[in-house]
Each structure stands twice: as structure tokens, then as C-alpha cells.
Amino acid sequence: MQPPEASAFSTPAPFPSLSGRVTPEWIDRNDHMNVSRYDSVFDAAESAFYAHCGIHGRYQARRRGLFRLEKHIRYQRELRLGAAIAVTTQIIWTDLKRIQIFHQLWNSGEGYRAATMECMAIHMDLDARRPARIDDPETRCRIEAMAAAHATLAAPEGLGRCVARHPMPSG
């Protein structure tokens, strides 16, 4: 899996956070991508997204980082061996202390959405172990620019979904 080239900062909407292919070790006994690999793909996409925003080694050396508070994954269609995949990431909301993002995992070869992950993270002062606003000017600028670009997008289908009890079909 490859993160996007982040040499020149840009604010694509949504952000192309990852691309790759489903590999043999990701396949389970049902002959499709195992759910644990969806988590791995989303985690890698999220790390690439935050690195593009400036939250990476130099930033973390200042003892700042993000803790994920909540996540919700929806598995919508299976991914099979060799499928070309891509993840896009959209900032839904931020107050520079918390950030809500929505990832969409696509079968880029066949053009369908296979899964989504919505999550909320909180920015932390790692020495105090307390929430803190993002105080690095460059990182703050990057996140604000990305949030502004993403605010022009429609809300993704499935945003705000929760696990709910559904009646069983009769029959």
C-alpha cells in the first residue's frame, strides 16, 4: 500500500489517502478480504492523511499526537484477491482539539465502495496526558485548509450511522 506523494501540500477534496491491491495474506477462509485487514487499511490511510496534515515524526517529537476516541466501520461489499483499492478521507468537522473524519474504501478497479470508517480523534499533549488544541501553526494551517476544502463536499452516505437493531425478514 502506498500513501500519496506529500512533497507539495495540497487540499484535494476528498483526500486520496491510500492505494494498493488486496494481497493473498489478506484473504480469509471465505475467499475474500478479512475484516482485520479492513482495519489495517483504514489505519494506514488515517496515518497517511495525518502525516499529510503535518502530524508525523517532527510533530510527534514535540510530544503531541492524536488519540482515536471512537470508530464505526461499515462493510458494504466484499473485496477479493488482487482487487485494486483506494481510500479517500474527508474531514467532517474539527475545532482543532477534536477531528471527525470519514474514510471510504473503494474497489477502484470496479468502481464501487466496499467499506467506510467514521471516526473521532482528540489531539493530546502527550506529556500532560490531556487534550490540547493543535498549537503548531503549520499543522493548524494545513488542517484548516483541508477542512475548508472538504466543507464544500456533500456529506458522505452513511455519515452518523450507528449500529441499530433491524427486524429479521420473515420467511
N, C-alpha and C positions, 0 to 999 in steps of 0.2 A: 504494500500500500504506500502511496506517495502523497505527502502533503503538497499543497500548491507552492509554487515559487513565491517567496515572500520578500524578494530583494527590493522591490519598489512597492511602498504601501499604496493600496487602492481600497476602494469601498464597494466591491461588487455586491449586488443585491439579487438573490441571496448569495452568501459567500460559498465558493466551491472548496470545501474543507478536506476532501479526500477522494481518491480514486484508486481503483485496483481491480482485482479479479478474485473470485471465490476459489480457494485452493483446496486440494484433496484433504488436508488435515482439518479443514473446517466442516467437512461433511459427516453427518451422523448416520445412524442405522436406518433412518427414514429416507436416506438418499437426498438430503438437502442440507443447507447450512444450519448448524446447531445454534440454538438460542444464545449460548455463551459467546459465540463469535459475533453476534449482533452487538452485544455489549462491548466487545473488543473493538469493533469497527467504530461504534459511536464514541468510545473513549478516545481512540486515536484521532478521530475527526475533531472532537472537542479540544484536544491538546493542540492540534494544528491551528484551529481557529483562535484560541487564546494566544498562542505564540505569534500569530499574525497581528494580534492586537497589542503585542508588546509584553505579554506575561510569559516569560521564559527564563532562562538561566540568569541573565543580568538582573532582571526584576526580582526573581526569587532570592538572589544573593542579598537583596535588601530586606529579606525576611518578610515578604508579602506573598500572598497566594490566594487561591480560591478553594473553598470547600463546597462540594455539591450537597445541597440540603434535601433535594427531592428529585426523583426522575420518574417518568412514566413512558414505557415503551409499548408501542403497538406493532404487532407482527401482522402484516396485511397480506403479503404474498410470499411464497417461498422463493428462495434463491438456490440455484443448482450449481453443480461443479462447473467452473470455467466462466460463469456469468460475469460480465463487466459490471462493476458497481461504481457509484459515485454518491457522495454525501454532500448535501448543501446545508448550510447553517444560517439561521436568521435570528437576530436579536429581536425579541418581542418587547422587552421593557428593561430599563435599568435606571437606578438612581445613583449609580457609581459605588454603591455599597453592595447592592444585590443586582443580579443579572439573570434574566429569564431568556433562555434560548430554545429554539426548536430546530432539531435536525431532521432531515428527510433522507432516507437511504433509497437510492434508485437502482433499478436494473437498467443501466444506461444503454445496454445493447438492445433491449426490447422496449424501453421507454415507459416502464411502469414503476410506481412507488411500492417498495417492498416493506418498508417499516418506517416508523417515526419515533423520535425520542424528544420529549419535552422535559426541560429541567430548570431548576432554580439553584443558583450558586450564590455564596456570600463571600465577599472579599475580606481577608483576615490579616491582621497584624500577627505574625507567627511568633513573635517574642511575647507579646501580651496575651496571646491566645484569645483575642477579642476581635469582633467585627470592626472594620475601619473603611472609610471611603478611599477610593483609589486616589493616591496623592501624587503619583508620578505624572508630570504634565504631558509627556509624550504618550503614555499609555491612555490617560484620560482623553486626550485629543483623538486618538485612534478609535477608542470605543464610542465616543460621542459621534464621530463622523460615520462610523458603521451603523450605529443606532439610527441616525438621521436618514441614511440611505435605505435602511430596512423599514423605516416607518412608512415609506411610500408603497410598500408591498401590501397585498391583501393578506389578511390573517390566514395562515395555512389551515386546510381542512383537518380537523381533529384537535386543534388548539383547545386546551382546557378540558379535554376529555378526562373522565375518571372511570375506574372500574365500577360497573353498575350491574346489578342483577337483572337479567333478562329472562322473560318467561321461556320455558322449554317449548319447542314446537310439538304439537300434538301428533300422534301417529305412532 
